[in-house]
Amino acid sequence: MIPTPEERPTLTVEEAGEHLGLGRSSAYEAVRRGELHVLRFGRAIRVPTAQLRVMLGIDAEPQADPPTADIMPIRRDVSS
């Protein structure tokens, strides 16, 4: 069972490949071809759980972010 994004925000390429029925080499090849979207942190590659669940039709495509309130910048007094 694929965890929810709240349980595990990301999976390794190998873990995502298992859920897709792919071997290790095929999973990394899918990453190389851009078929499997990933996040890169230095040499670490992670697959976002939310995207994998949407890709497999488990969850619906996330809606756009809700509008946020206007944020006022903090004014700093730099007089010296």
mmCIF file of the N, C-alpha and C atoms, coordinates in Angstrom:
data_MODEL
# 
_entry.id   MODEL 
# 
loop_
_atom_site.group_PDB 
_atom_site.id 
_atom_site.type_symbol 
_atom_site.label_atom_id 
_atom_site.label_alt_id 
_atom_site.label_comp_id 
_atom_site.label_asym_id 
_atom_site.label_entity_id 
_atom_site.label_seq_id 
_atom_site.pdbx_PDB_ins_code 
_atom_site.Cartn_x 
_atom_site.Cartn_y 
_atom_site.Cartn_z 
_atom_site.occupancy 
_atom_site.B_iso_or_equiv 
_atom_site.pdbx_formal_charge 
_atom_site.auth_seq_id 
_atom_site.auth_comp_id 
_atom_site.auth_asym_id 
_atom_site.auth_atom_id 
_atom_site.pdbx_PDB_model_num 
ATOM 1   N N  . MET A 1 1  ? 0.845  -1.183 0.000   1.00 0.00 ? 1  MET A N  1 
ATOM 2   C CA . MET A 1 1  ? 0.000  0.000  0.000   1.00 0.00 ? 1  MET A CA 1 
ATOM 3   C C  . MET A 1 1  ? 0.892  1.248  0.000   1.00 0.00 ? 1  MET A C  1 
ATOM 4   N N  . ILE A 1 2  ? 0.557  2.187  -0.833  1.00 0.00 ? 2  ILE A N  1 
ATOM 5   C CA . ILE A 1 2  ? 1.332  3.418  -0.925  1.00 0.00 ? 2  ILE A CA 1 
ATOM 6   C C  . ILE A 1 2  ? 0.937  4.329  0.233   1.00 0.00 ? 2  ILE A C  1 
ATOM 7   N N  . PRO A 1 3  ? 1.929  4.783  1.010   1.00 0.00 ? 3  PRO A N  1 
ATOM 8   C CA . PRO A 1 3  ? 1.594  5.659  2.132   1.00 0.00 ? 3  PRO A CA 1 
ATOM 9   C C  . PRO A 1 3  ? 1.020  6.989  1.650   1.00 0.00 ? 3  PRO A C  1 
ATOM 10  N N  . THR A 1 4  ? 0.327  7.663  2.544   1.00 0.00 ? 4  THR A N  1 
ATOM 11  C CA . THR A 1 4  ? -0.187 8.995  2.214   1.00 0.00 ? 4  THR A CA 1 
ATOM 12  C C  . THR A 1 4  ? 0.962  9.991  2.342   1.00 0.00 ? 4  THR A C  1 
ATOM 13  N N  . PRO A 1 5  ? 0.826  11.158 1.710   1.00 0.00 ? 5  PRO A N  1 
ATOM 14  C CA . PRO A 1 5  ? 1.878  12.170 1.854   1.00 0.00 ? 5  PRO A CA 1 
ATOM 15  C C  . PRO A 1 5  ? 2.106  12.594 3.304   1.00 0.00 ? 5  PRO A C  1 
ATOM 16  N N  . GLU A 1 6  ? 1.072  12.506 4.121   1.00 0.00 ? 6  GLU A N  1 
ATOM 17  C CA . GLU A 1 6  ? 1.235  12.862 5.532   1.00 0.00 ? 6  GLU A CA 1 
ATOM 18  C C  . GLU A 1 6  ? 2.088  11.820 6.255   1.00 0.00 ? 6  GLU A C  1 
ATOM 19  N N  . GLU A 1 7  ? 1.940  10.555 5.882   1.00 0.00 ? 7  GLU A N  1 
ATOM 20  C CA . GLU A 1 7  ? 2.721  9.490  6.509   1.00 0.00 ? 7  GLU A CA 1 
ATOM 21  C C  . GLU A 1 7  ? 4.184  9.534  6.063   1.00 0.00 ? 7  GLU A C  1 
ATOM 22  N N  . ARG A 1 8  ? 4.378  9.653  4.749   1.00 0.00 ? 8  ARG A N  1 
ATOM 23  C CA . ARG A 1 8  ? 5.726  9.720  4.162   1.00 0.00 ? 8  ARG A CA 1 
ATOM 24  C C  . ARG A 1 8  ? 5.679  10.649 2.970   1.00 0.00 ? 8  ARG A C  1 
ATOM 25  N N  . PRO A 1 9  ? 6.216  11.835 3.091   1.00 0.00 ? 9  PRO A N  1 
ATOM 26  C CA . PRO A 1 9  ? 6.158  12.802 1.992   1.00 0.00 ? 9  PRO A CA 1 
ATOM 27  C C  . PRO A 1 9  ? 6.881  12.343 0.725   1.00 0.00 ? 9  PRO A C  1 
ATOM 28  N N  . THR A 1 10 ? 7.937  11.556 0.892   1.00 0.00 ? 10 THR A N  1 
ATOM 29  C CA . THR A 1 10 ? 8.683  11.076 -0.275  1.00 0.00 ? 10 THR A CA 1 
ATOM 30  C C  . THR A 1 10 ? 9.036  9.609  -0.126  1.00 0.00 ? 10 THR A C  1 
ATOM 31  N N  . LEU A 1 11 ? 9.331  8.992  -1.277  1.00 0.00 ? 11 LEU A N  1 
ATOM 32  C CA . LEU A 1 11 ? 9.793  7.605  -1.323  1.00 0.00 ? 11 LEU A CA 1 
ATOM 33  C C  . LEU A 1 11 ? 11.104 7.562  -2.091  1.00 0.00 ? 11 LEU A C  1 
ATOM 34  N N  . THR A 1 12 ? 11.878 6.522  -1.876  1.00 0.00 ? 12 THR A N  1 
ATOM 35  C CA . THR A 1 12 ? 13.065 6.339  -2.694  1.00 0.00 ? 12 THR A CA 1 
ATOM 36  C C  . THR A 1 12 ? 12.617 5.905  -4.087  1.00 0.00 ? 12 THR A C  1 
ATOM 37  N N  . VAL A 1 13 ? 13.514 6.013  -5.044  1.00 0.00 ? 13 VAL A N  1 
ATOM 38  C CA . VAL A 1 13 ? 13.191 5.577  -6.408  1.00 0.00 ? 13 VAL A CA 1 
ATOM 39  C C  . VAL A 1 13 ? 12.876 4.084  -6.407  1.00 0.00 ? 13 VAL A C  1 
ATOM 40  N N  . GLU A 1 14 ? 13.612 3.310  -5.631  1.00 0.00 ? 14 GLU A N  1 
ATOM 41  C CA . GLU A 1 14 ? 13.364 1.867  -5.556  1.00 0.00 ? 14 GLU A CA 1 
ATOM 42  C C  . GLU A 1 14 ? 11.977 1.562  -5.002  1.00 0.00 ? 14 GLU A C  1 
ATOM 43  N N  . GLU A 1 15 ? 11.579 2.284  -3.935  1.00 0.00 ? 15 GLU A N  1 
ATOM 44  C CA . GLU A 1 15 ? 10.255 2.071  -3.344  1.00 0.00 ? 15 GLU A CA 1 
ATOM 45  C C  . GLU A 1 15 ? 9.151  2.440  -4.330  1.00 0.00 ? 15 GLU A C  1 
ATOM 46  N N  . ALA A 1 16 ? 9.308  3.580  -5.003  1.00 0.00 ? 16 ALA A N  1 
ATOM 47  C CA . ALA A 1 16 ? 8.311  3.999  -5.991  1.00 0.00 ? 16 ALA A CA 1 
ATOM 48  C C  . ALA A 1 16 ? 8.243  2.976  -7.117  1.00 0.00 ? 16 ALA A C  1 
ATOM 49  N N  . GLY A 1 17 ? 9.397  2.479  -7.543  1.00 0.00 ? 17 GLY A N  1 
ATOM 50  C CA . GLY A 1 17 ? 9.441  1.460  -8.589  1.00 0.00 ? 17 GLY A CA 1 
ATOM 51  C C  . GLY A 1 17 ? 8.682  0.206  -8.196  1.00 0.00 ? 17 GLY A C  1 
ATOM 52  N N  . GLU A 1 18 ? 8.819  -0.215 -6.948  1.00 0.00 ? 18 GLU A N  1 
ATOM 53  C CA . GLU A 1 18 ? 8.084  -1.392 -6.463  1.00 0.00 ? 18 GLU A CA 1 
ATOM 54  C C  . GLU A 1 18 ? 6.581  -1.189 -6.613  1.00 0.00 ? 18 GLU A C  1 
ATOM 55  N N  . HIS A 1 19 ? 6.101  -0.002 -6.246  1.00 0.00 ? 19 HIS A N  1 
ATOM 56  C CA . HIS A 1 19 ? 4.665  0.287  -6.344  1.00 0.00 ? 19 HIS A CA 1 
ATOM 57  C C  . HIS A 1 19 ? 4.204  0.349  -7.799  1.00 0.00 ? 19 HIS A C  1 
ATOM 58  N N  . LEU A 1 20 ? 5.133  0.682  -8.689  1.00 0.00 ? 20 LEU A N  1 
ATOM 59  C CA . LEU A 1 20 ? 4.803  0.748  -10.119 1.00 0.00 ? 20 LEU A CA 1 
ATOM 60  C C  . LEU A 1 20 ? 5.047  -0.576 -10.832 1.00 0.00 ? 20 LEU A C  1 
ATOM 61  N N  . GLY A 1 21 ? 5.564  -1.555 -10.116 1.00 0.00 ? 21 GLY A N  1 
ATOM 62  C CA . GLY A 1 21 ? 5.858  -2.847 -10.729 1.00 0.00 ? 21 GLY A CA 1 
ATOM 63  C C  . GLY A 1 21 ? 7.121  -2.816 -11.572 1.00 0.00 ? 21 GLY A C  1 
ATOM 64  N N  . LEU A 1 22 ? 8.039  -1.911 -11.223 1.00 0.00 ? 22 LEU A N  1 
ATOM 65  C CA . LEU A 1 22 ? 9.288  -1.767 -11.960 1.00 0.00 ? 22 LEU A CA 1 
ATOM 66  C C  . LEU A 1 22 ? 10.455 -2.254 -11.115 1.00 0.00 ? 22 LEU A C  1 
ATOM 67  N N  . GLY A 1 23 ? 11.451 -2.780 -11.781 1.00 0.00 ? 23 GLY A N  1 
ATOM 68  C CA . GLY A 1 23 ? 12.691 -3.118 -11.100 1.00 0.00 ? 23 GLY A CA 1 
ATOM 69  C C  . GLY A 1 23 ? 13.501 -1.857 -10.862 1.00 0.00 ? 23 GLY A C  1 
ATOM 70  N N  . ARG A 1 24 ? 14.596 -2.019 -10.135 1.00 0.00 ? 24 ARG A N  1 
ATOM 71  C CA . ARG A 1 24 ? 15.438 -0.881 -9.795  1.00 0.00 ? 24 ARG A CA 1 
ATOM 72  C C  . ARG A 1 24 ? 15.934 -0.150 -11.041 1.00 0.00 ? 24 ARG A C  1 
ATOM 73  N N  . SER A 1 25 ? 16.489 -0.871 -11.994 1.00 0.00 ? 25 SER A N  1 
ATOM 74  C CA . SER A 1 25 ? 17.031 -0.244 -13.206 1.00 0.00 ? 25 SER A CA 1 
ATOM 75  C C  . SER A 1 25 ? 15.948 0.461  -14.012 1.00 0.00 ? 25 SER A C  1 
ATOM 76  N N  . SER A 1 26 ? 14.787 -0.172 -14.132 1.00 0.00 ? 26 SER A N  1 
ATOM 77  C CA . SER A 1 26 ? 13.688 0.432  -14.886 1.00 0.00 ? 26 SER A CA 1 
ATOM 78  C C  . SER A 1 26 ? 13.169 1.690  -14.206 1.00 0.00 ? 26 SER A C  1 
ATOM 79  N N  . ALA A 1 27 ? 13.151 1.694  -12.878 1.00 0.00 ? 27 ALA A N  1 
ATOM 80  C CA . ALA A 1 27 ? 12.693 2.868  -12.139 1.00 0.00 ? 27 ALA A CA 1 
ATOM 81  C C  . ALA A 1 27 ? 13.650 4.044  -12.370 1.00 0.00 ? 27 ALA A C  1 
ATOM 82  N N  . TYR A 1 28 ? 14.946 3.786  -12.291 1.00 0.00 ? 28 TYR A N  1 
ATOM 83  C CA . TYR A 1 28 ? 15.919 4.852  -12.535 1.00 0.00 ? 28 TYR A CA 1 
ATOM 84  C C  . TYR A 1 28 ? 15.899 5.298  -13.995 1.00 0.00 ? 28 TYR A C  1 
ATOM 85  N N  . GLU A 1 29 ? 15.620 4.393  -14.908 1.00 0.00 ? 29 GLU A N  1 
ATOM 86  C CA . GLU A 1 29 ? 15.498 4.759  -16.317 1.00 0.00 ? 29 GLU A CA 1 
ATOM 87  C C  . GLU A 1 29 ? 14.281 5.668  -16.523 1.00 0.00 ? 29 GLU A C  1 
ATOM 88  N N  . ALA A 1 30 ? 13.187 5.381  -15.826 1.00 0.00 ? 30 ALA A N  1 
ATOM 89  C CA . ALA A 1 30 ? 11.997 6.238  -15.900 1.00 0.00 ? 30 ALA A CA 1 
ATOM 90  C C  . ALA A 1 30 ? 12.309 7.636  -15.385 1.00 0.00 ? 30 ALA A C  1 
ATOM 91  N N  . VAL A 1 31 ? 13.138 7.730  -14.348 1.00 0.00 ? 31 VAL A N  1 
ATOM 92  C CA . VAL A 1 31 ? 13.566 9.036  -13.831 1.00 0.00 ? 31 VAL A CA 1 
ATOM 93  C C  . VAL A 1 31 ? 14.383 9.744  -14.899 1.00 0.00 ? 31 VAL A C  1 
ATOM 94  N N  . ARG A 1 32 ? 15.331 9.030  -15.500 1.00 0.00 ? 32 ARG A N  1 
ATOM 95  C CA . ARG A 1 32 ? 16.200 9.629  -16.506 1.00 0.00 ? 32 ARG A CA 1 
ATOM 96  C C  . ARG A 1 32 ? 15.403 10.158 -17.697 1.00 0.00 ? 32 ARG A C  1 
ATOM 97  N N  . ARG A 1 33 ? 14.354 9.435  -18.096 1.00 0.00 ? 33 ARG A N  1 
ATOM 98  C CA . ARG A 1 33 ? 13.523 9.858  -19.229 1.00 0.00 ? 33 ARG A CA 1 
ATOM 99  C C  . ARG A 1 33 ? 12.501 10.927 -18.845 1.00 0.00 ? 33 ARG A C  1 
ATOM 100 N N  . GLY A 1 34 ? 12.382 11.236 -17.558 1.00 0.00 ? 34 GLY A N  1 
ATOM 101 C CA . GLY A 1 34 ? 11.422 12.247 -17.113 1.00 0.00 ? 34 GLY A CA 1 
ATOM 102 C C  . GLY A 1 34 ? 10.015 11.701 -16.954 1.00 0.00 ? 34 GLY A C  1 
ATOM 103 N N  . GLU A 1 35 ? 9.860  10.393 -16.964 1.00 0.00 ? 35 GLU A N  1 
ATOM 104 C CA . GLU A 1 35 ? 8.535  9.776  -16.809 1.00 0.00 ? 35 GLU A CA 1 
ATOM 105 C C  . GLU A 1 35 ? 8.113  9.685  -15.340 1.00 0.00 ? 35 GLU A C  1 
ATOM 106 N N  . LEU A 1 36 ? 9.075  9.729  -14.469 1.00 0.00 ? 36 LEU A N  1 
ATOM 107 C CA . LEU A 1 36 ? 8.818  9.690  -13.035 1.00 0.00 ? 36 LEU A CA 1 
ATOM 108 C C  . LEU A 1 36 ? 9.423  10.959 -12.452 1.00 0.00 ? 36 LEU A C  1 
ATOM 109 N N  . HIS A 1 37 ? 8.576  11.830 -11.925 1.00 0.00 ? 37 HIS A N  1 
ATOM 110 C CA . HIS A 1 37 ? 9.037  13.117 -11.417 1.00 0.00 ? 37 HIS A CA 1 
ATOM 111 C C  . HIS A 1 37 ? 9.666  12.938 -10.046 1.00 0.00 ? 37 HIS A C  1 
ATOM 112 N N  . VAL A 1 38 ? 10.801 13.589 -9.858  1.00 0.00 ? 38 VAL A N  1 
ATOM 113 C CA . VAL A 1 38 ? 11.553 13.423 -8.623  1.00 0.00 ? 38 VAL A CA 1 
ATOM 114 C C  . VAL A 1 38 ? 12.032 14.758 -8.080  1.00 0.00 ? 38 VAL A C  1 
ATOM 115 N N  . LEU A 1 39 ? 12.457 14.719 -6.835  1.00 0.00 ? 39 LEU A N  1 
ATOM 116 C CA . LEU A 1 39 ? 13.135 15.835 -6.179  1.00 0.00 ? 39 LEU A CA 1 
ATOM 117 C C  . LEU A 1 39 ? 14.578 15.397 -5.979  1.00 0.00 ? 39 LEU A C  1 
ATOM 118 N N  . ARG A 1 40 ? 15.512 16.294 -6.223  1.00 0.00 ? 40 ARG A N  1 
ATOM 119 C CA . ARG A 1 40 ? 16.922 15.973 -6.044  1.00 0.00 ? 40 ARG A CA 1 
ATOM 120 C C  . ARG A 1 40 ? 17.495 16.827 -4.927  1.00 0.00 ? 40 ARG A C  1 
ATOM 121 N N  . PHE A 1 41 ? 18.187 16.160 -4.020  1.00 0.00 ? 41 PHE A N  1 
ATOM 122 C CA . PHE A 1 41 ? 18.866 16.816 -2.904  1.00 0.00 ? 41 PHE A CA 1 
ATOM 123 C C  . PHE A 1 41 ? 20.307 16.327 -2.927  1.00 0.00 ? 41 PHE A C  1 
ATOM 124 N N  . GLY A 1 42 ? 21.157 17.076 -3.621  1.00 0.00 ? 42 GLY A N  1 
ATOM 125 C CA . GLY A 1 42 ? 22.524 16.597 -3.808  1.00 0.00 ? 42 GLY A CA 1 
ATOM 126 C C  . GLY A 1 42 ? 22.465 15.319 -4.633  1.00 0.00 ? 42 GLY A C  1 
ATOM 127 N N  . ARG A 1 43 ? 22.975 14.235 -4.096  1.00 0.00 ? 43 ARG A N  1 
ATOM 128 C CA . ARG A 1 43 ? 22.935 12.954 -4.811  1.00 0.00 ? 43 ARG A CA 1 
ATOM 129 C C  . ARG A 1 43 ? 21.681 12.151 -4.492  1.00 0.00 ? 43 ARG A C  1 
ATOM 130 N N  . ALA A 1 44 ? 20.939 12.580 -3.477  1.00 0.00 ? 44 ALA A N  1 
ATOM 131 C CA . ALA A 1 44 ? 19.716 11.865 -3.086  1.00 0.00 ? 44 ALA A CA 1 
ATOM 132 C C  . ALA A 1 44 ? 18.577 12.216 -4.048  1.00 0.00 ? 44 ALA A C  1 
ATOM 133 N N  . ILE A 1 45 ? 17.856 11.194 -4.469  1.00 0.00 ? 45 ILE A N  1 
ATOM 134 C CA . ILE A 1 45 ? 16.711 11.371 -5.364  1.00 0.00 ? 45 ILE A CA 1 
ATOM 135 C C  . ILE A 1 45 ? 15.489 10.814 -4.649  1.00 0.00 ? 45 ILE A C  1 
ATOM 136 N N  . ARG A 1 46 ? 14.432 11.599 -4.564  1.00 0.00 ? 46 ARG A N  1 
ATOM 137 C CA . ARG A 1 46 ? 13.210 11.170 -3.898  1.00 0.00 ? 46 ARG A CA 1 
ATOM 138 C C  . ARG A 1 46 ? 12.006 11.418 -4.793  1.00 0.00 ? 46 ARG A C  1 
ATOM 139 N N  . VAL A 1 47 ? 11.019 10.530 -4.684  1.00 0.00 ? 47 VAL A N  1 
ATOM 140 C CA . VAL A 1 47 ? 9.778  10.639 -5.447  1.00 0.00 ? 47 VAL A CA 1 
ATOM 141 C C  . VAL A 1 47 ? 8.696  11.157 -4.502  1.00 0.00 ? 47 VAL A C  1 
ATOM 142 N N  . PRO A 1 48 ? 8.051  12.291 -4.820  1.00 0.00 ? 48 PRO A N  1 
ATOM 143 C CA . PRO A 1 48 ? 6.974  12.797 -3.968  1.00 0.00 ? 48 PRO A CA 1 
ATOM 144 C C  . PRO A 1 48 ? 5.802  11.808 -3.939  1.00 0.00 ? 48 PRO A C  1 
ATOM 145 N N  . THR A 1 49 ? 5.410  11.413 -2.758  1.00 0.00 ? 49 THR A N  1 
ATOM 146 C CA . THR A 1 49 ? 4.330  10.451 -2.591  1.00 0.00 ? 49 THR A CA 1 
ATOM 147 C C  . THR A 1 49 ? 3.028  10.961 -3.212  1.00 0.00 ? 49 THR A C  1 
ATOM 148 N N  . ALA A 1 50 ? 2.732  12.247 -3.044  1.00 0.00 ? 50 ALA A N  1 
ATOM 149 C CA . ALA A 1 50 ? 1.487  12.806 -3.575  1.00 0.00 ? 50 ALA A CA 1 
ATOM 150 C C  . ALA A 1 50 ? 1.432  12.649 -5.091  1.00 0.00 ? 50 ALA A C  1 
ATOM 151 N N  . GLN A 1 51 ? 2.537  12.936 -5.787  1.00 0.00 ? 51 GLN A N  1 
ATOM 152 C CA . GLN A 1 51 ? 2.560  12.814 -7.248  1.00 0.00 ? 51 GLN A CA 1 
ATOM 153 C C  . GLN A 1 51 ? 2.405  11.367 -7.684  1.00 0.00 ? 51 GLN A C  1 
ATOM 154 N N  . LEU A 1 52 ? 3.030  10.455 -6.965  1.00 0.00 ? 52 LEU A N  1 
ATOM 155 C CA . LEU A 1 52 ? 2.916  9.032  -7.308  1.00 0.00 ? 52 LEU A CA 1 
ATOM 156 C C  . LEU A 1 52 ? 1.471  8.572  -7.159  1.00 0.00 ? 52 LEU A C  1 
ATOM 157 N N  . ARG A 1 53 ? 0.817  8.992  -6.081  1.00 0.00 ? 53 ARG A N  1 
ATOM 158 C CA . ARG A 1 53 ? -0.577 8.593  -5.857  1.00 0.00 ? 53 ARG A CA 1 
ATOM 159 C C  . ARG A 1 53 ? -1.498 9.153  -6.938  1.00 0.00 ? 53 ARG A C  1 
ATOM 160 N N  . VAL A 1 54 ? -1.249 10.394 -7.378  1.00 0.00 ? 54 VAL A N  1 
ATOM 161 C CA . VAL A 1 54 ? -2.045 10.992 -8.460  1.00 0.00 ? 54 VAL A CA 1 
ATOM 162 C C  . VAL A 1 54 ? -1.773 10.240 -9.752  1.00 0.00 ? 54 VAL A C  1 
ATOM 163 N N  . MET A 1 55 ? -0.507 9.946  -10.023 1.00 0.00 ? 55 MET A N  1 
ATOM 164 C CA . MET A 1 55 ? -0.104 9.239  -11.241 1.00 0.00 ? 55 MET A CA 1 
ATOM 165 C C  . MET A 1 55 ? -0.809 7.878  -11.359 1.00 0.00 ? 55 MET A C  1 
ATOM 166 N N  . LEU A 1 56 ? -1.006 7.213  -10.231 1.00 0.00 ? 56 LEU A N  1 
ATOM 167 C CA . LEU A 1 56 ? -1.654 5.904  -10.221 1.00 0.00 ? 56 LEU A CA 1 
ATOM 168 C C  . LEU A 1 56 ? -3.169 5.984  -10.089 1.00 0.00 ? 56 LEU A C  1 
ATOM 169 N N  . GLY A 1 57 ? -3.715 7.201  -9.996  1.00 0.00 ? 57 GLY A N  1 
ATOM 170 C CA . GLY A 1 57 ? -5.163 7.372  -9.909  1.00 0.00 ? 57 GLY A CA 1 
ATOM 171 C C  . GLY A 1 57 ? -5.735 7.097  -8.540  1.00 0.00 ? 57 GLY A C  1 
ATOM 172 N N  . ILE A 1 58 ? -4.884 7.056  -7.533  1.00 0.00 ? 58 ILE A N  1 
ATOM 173 C CA . ILE A 1 58 ? -5.355 6.818  -6.163  1.00 0.00 ? 58 ILE A CA 1 
ATOM 174 C C  . ILE A 1 58 ? -5.988 8.083  -5.605  1.00 0.00 ? 58 ILE A C  1 
ATOM 175 N N  . ASP A 1 59 ? -5.346 9.210  -5.855  1.00 0.00 ? 59 ASP A N  1 
ATOM 176 C CA . ASP A 1 59 ? -5.847 10.506 -5.405  1.00 0.00 ? 59 ASP A CA 1 
ATOM 177 C C  . ASP A 1 59 ? -6.125 11.375 -6.622  1.00 0.00 ? 59 ASP A C  1 
ATOM 178 N N  . ALA A 1 60 ? -6.999 12.351 -6.438  1.00 0.00 ? 60 ALA A N  1 
ATOM 179 C CA . ALA A 1 60 ? -7.277 13.308 -7.505  1.00 0.00 ? 60 ALA A CA 1 
ATOM 180 C C  . ALA A 1 60 ? -6.141 14.312 -7.590  1.00 0.00 ? 60 ALA A C  1 
ATOM 181 N N  . GLU A 1 61 ? -6.033 14.970 -8.729  1.00 0.00 ? 61 GLU A N  1 
ATOM 182 C CA . GLU A 1 61 ? -5.019 16.023 -8.908  1.00 0.00 ? 61 GLU A CA 1 
ATOM 183 C C  . GLU A 1 61 ? -5.255 17.091 -7.858  1.00 0.00 ? 61 GLU A C  1 
ATOM 184 N N  . PRO A 1 62 ? -4.211 17.495 -7.125  1.00 0.00 ? 62 PRO A N  1 
ATOM 185 C CA . PRO A 1 62 ? -4.410 18.534 -6.111  1.00 0.00 ? 62 PRO A CA 1 
ATOM 186 C C  . PRO A 1 62 ? -4.873 19.845 -6.744  1.00 0.00 ? 62 PRO A C  1 
ATOM 187 N N  . GLN A 1 63 ? -5.749 20.518 -6.045  1.00 0.00 ? 63 GLN A N  1 
ATOM 188 C CA . GLN A 1 63 ? -6.254 21.804 -6.509  1.00 0.00 ? 63 GLN A CA 1 
ATOM 189 C C  . GLN A 1 63 ? -5.179 22.867 -6.316  1.00 0.00 ? 63 GLN A C  1 
ATOM 190 N N  . ALA A 1 64 ? -5.346 23.985 -6.999  1.00 0.00 ? 64 ALA A N  1 
ATOM 191 C CA . ALA A 1 64 ? -4.410 25.097 -6.834  1.00 0.00 ? 64 ALA A CA 1 
ATOM 192 C C  . ALA A 1 64 ? -4.427 25.545 -5.380  1.00 0.00 ? 64 ALA A C  1 
ATOM 193 N N  . ASP A 1 65 ? -3.338 26.124 -4.968  1.00 0.00 ? 65 ASP A N  1 
ATOM 194 C CA . ASP A 1 65 ? -3.261 26.609 -3.591  1.00 0.00 ? 65 ASP A CA 1 
ATOM 195 C C  . ASP A 1 65 ? -4.358 27.630 -3.340  1.00 0.00 ? 65 ASP A C  1 
ATOM 196 N N  . PRO A 1 66 ? -4.981 27.568 -2.173  1.00 0.00 ? 66 PRO A N  1 
ATOM 197 C CA . PRO A 1 66 ? -6.012 28.553 -1.865  1.00 0.00 ? 66 PRO A CA 1 
ATOM 198 C C  . PRO A 1 66 ? -5.391 29.944 -1.782  1.00 0.00 ? 66 PRO A C  1 
ATOM 199 N N  . PRO A 1 67 ? -6.165 30.964 -2.101  1.00 0.00 ? 67 PRO A N  1 
ATOM 200 C CA . PRO A 1 67 ? -5.606 32.320 -2.022  1.00 0.00 ? 67 PRO A CA 1 
ATOM 201 C C  . PRO A 1 67 ? -5.166 32.631 -0.603  1.00 0.00 ? 67 PRO A C  1 
ATOM 202 N N  . THR A 1 68 ? -4.090 33.359 -0.500  1.00 0.00 ? 68 THR A N  1 
ATOM 203 C CA . THR A 1 68 ? -3.579 33.722 0.821   1.00 0.00 ? 68 THR A CA 1 
ATOM 204 C C  . THR A 1 68 ? -3.836 35.201 1.071   1.00 0.00 ? 68 THR A C  1 
ATOM 205 N N  . ALA A 1 69 ? -3.838 35.543 2.312   1.00 0.00 ? 69 ALA A N  1 
ATOM 206 C CA . ALA A 1 69 ? -4.032 36.952 2.684   1.00 0.00 ? 69 ALA A CA 1 
ATOM 207 C C  . ALA A 1 69 ? -2.795 37.735 2.262   1.00 0.00 ? 69 ALA A C  1 
ATOM 208 N N  . ASP A 1 70 ? -2.988 39.008 2.015   1.00 0.00 ? 70 ASP A N  1 
ATOM 209 C CA . ASP A 1 70 ? -1.850 39.853 1.688   1.00 0.00 ? 70 ASP A CA 1 
ATOM 210 C C  . ASP A 1 70 ? -0.894 39.880 2.874   1.00 0.00 ? 70 ASP A C  1 
ATOM 211 N N  . ILE A 1 71 ? 0.351  39.705 2.568   1.00 0.00 ? 71 ILE A N  1 
ATOM 212 C CA . ILE A 1 71 ? 1.363  39.716 3.621   1.00 0.00 ? 71 ILE A CA 1 
ATOM 213 C C  . ILE A 1 71 ? 2.129  41.023 3.520   1.00 0.00 ? 71 ILE A C  1 
ATOM 214 N N  . MET A 1 72 ? 2.158  41.726 4.621   1.00 0.00 ? 72 MET A N  1 
ATOM 215 C CA . MET A 1 72 ? 2.854  43.004 4.649   1.00 0.00 ? 72 MET A CA 1 
ATOM 216 C C  . MET A 1 72 ? 4.290  42.746 5.094   1.00 0.00 ? 72 MET A C  1 
ATOM 217 N N  . PRO A 1 73 ? 5.266  43.301 4.380   1.00 0.00 ? 73 PRO A N  1 
ATOM 218 C CA . PRO A 1 73 ? 6.655  43.104 4.800   1.00 0.00 ? 73 PRO A CA 1 
ATOM 219 C C  . PRO A 1 73 ? 6.921  43.815 6.117   1.00 0.00 ? 73 PRO A C  1 
ATOM 220 N N  . ILE A 1 74 ? 7.826  43.264 6.844   1.00 0.00 ? 74 ILE A N  1 
ATOM 221 C CA . ILE A 1 74 ? 8.220  43.881 8.113   1.00 0.00 ? 74 ILE A CA 1 
ATOM 222 C C  . ILE A 1 74 ? 9.128  45.056 7.794   1.00 0.00 ? 74 ILE A C  1 
ATOM 223 N N  . ARG A 1 75 ? 8.773  46.189 8.332   1.00 0.00 ? 75 ARG A N  1 
ATOM 224 C CA . ARG A 1 75 ? 9.592  47.374 8.115   1.00 0.00 ? 75 ARG A CA 1 
ATOM 225 C C  . ARG A 1 75 ? 10.646 47.461 9.188   1.00 0.00 ? 75 ARG A C  1 
ATOM 226 N N  . ARG A 1 76 ? 11.869 47.578 8.770   1.00 0.00 ? 76 ARG A N  1 
ATOM 227 C CA . ARG A 1 76 ? 12.950 47.654 9.739   1.00 0.00 ? 76 ARG A CA 1 
ATOM 228 C C  . ARG A 1 76 ? 13.545 49.046 9.713   1.00 0.00 ? 76 ARG A C  1 
ATOM 229 N N  . ASP A 1 77 ? 13.745 49.558 10.882  1.00 0.00 ? 77 ASP A N  1 
ATOM 230 C CA . ASP A 1 77 ? 14.362 50.878 10.991  1.00 0.00 ? 77 ASP A CA 1 
ATOM 231 C C  . ASP A 1 77 ? 15.872 50.687 11.004  1.00 0.00 ? 77 ASP A C  1 
ATOM 232 N N  . VAL A 1 78 ? 16.517 51.152 9.948   1.00 0.00 ? 78 VAL A N  1 
ATOM 233 C CA . VAL A 1 78 ? 17.957 50.968 9.827   1.00 0.00 ? 78 VAL A CA 1 
ATOM 234 C C  . VAL A 1 78 ? 18.728 52.261 10.085  1.00 0.00 ? 78 VAL A C  1 
ATOM 235 N N  . SER A 1 79 ? 18.142 53.146 10.819  1.00 0.00 ? 79 SER A N  1 
ATOM 236 C CA . SER A 1 79 ? 18.840 54.394 11.091  1.00 0.00 ? 79 SER A CA 1 
ATOM 237 C C  . SER A 1 79 ? 19.944 54.154 12.113  1.00 0.00 ? 79 SER A C  1 
ATOM 238 N N  . SER A 1 80 ? 21.103 54.703 11.858  1.00 0.00 ? 80 SER A N  1 
ATOM 239 C CA . SER A 1 80 ? 22.246 54.498 12.767  1.00 0.00 ? 80 SER A CA 1 
ATOM 240 C C  . SER A 1 80 ? 22.796 55.821 13.219  1.00 0.00 ? 80 SER A C  1 
# 
